[in-house]
Amino acid sequence: MSRQVVRVDEATLFELLTVASLFLVALFGTIIAYQAYRGYRRNDASSMFYLAVGLLLLTLCPFLVNVAITTFVSSDRIVIALLENVSRLFGLVAITYSLYGHH
């Protein structure tokens, strides 16, 4: 399988906006997760810990999986999509547990 490299100066506006929006989702998700983690540390509330983990799995991890696999491994888009969706699923499970779990 050959890899197609897209240079920034050759990328379309749509491609640049897509990458920028994915980066911003990861950034804001990480900031909110950090605040949830601070709440966990301050109040010893395990629900905040699960919220923080869930947010990271929902926002930051899919971005990192996409970048890491695209950069370092020659893989099909279907594998990347599967790993991203598994991370999002576990993130939603963690957030659900933070809301409804018995802590």
Disulfide bonds with the S-S distance in Angstrom:
none
